[in-house]
Amino acid sequence: MKVINRYNQFRRDLDIDMECEGCGEKKTYKGAYDDDNFWVNVVPGFKCDKCGKSSNDLGLKSEDTHTKYASWEVV
């Protein structure tokens, strides 16, 4: 699933809206964490509730999503 919207960010916690690249199903995920691990490893592995596929399953390269704060910053 790919991220289409980020909002309600407080420090590193935020909410995201995602869309499945396979079937177009949309989902809101509350409680996301804005760090490199989340964007590189966790998001591409999210499974769609409708078709059961993830970006990894579809063989798609994940988007280059940047964090709001640098990894060394304490917020």
Steps between C-alpha positions, in 0.01 A plus 500: 500500500625847424461808717279768348463736797678571831332706772454563874873472562615563857869439546551168320145364534262561210205366304520393135260421219610218272384359168553149366691497172327175404131570547476867601356435848563788742580466870581735787774393739512679833811478713769503231856582608711741297839331478701340220417145609126565479517647147752252357401172668153524653290690243594280199393195702149625586242257359183628335182395680317446171748314276760391758797632300780730614744710297759229564263229370439700183874550446474877518779724623398708801483876475789704635318651798695741716451551872393840629791505745851368446577167669743663743250766616325455834143630478 
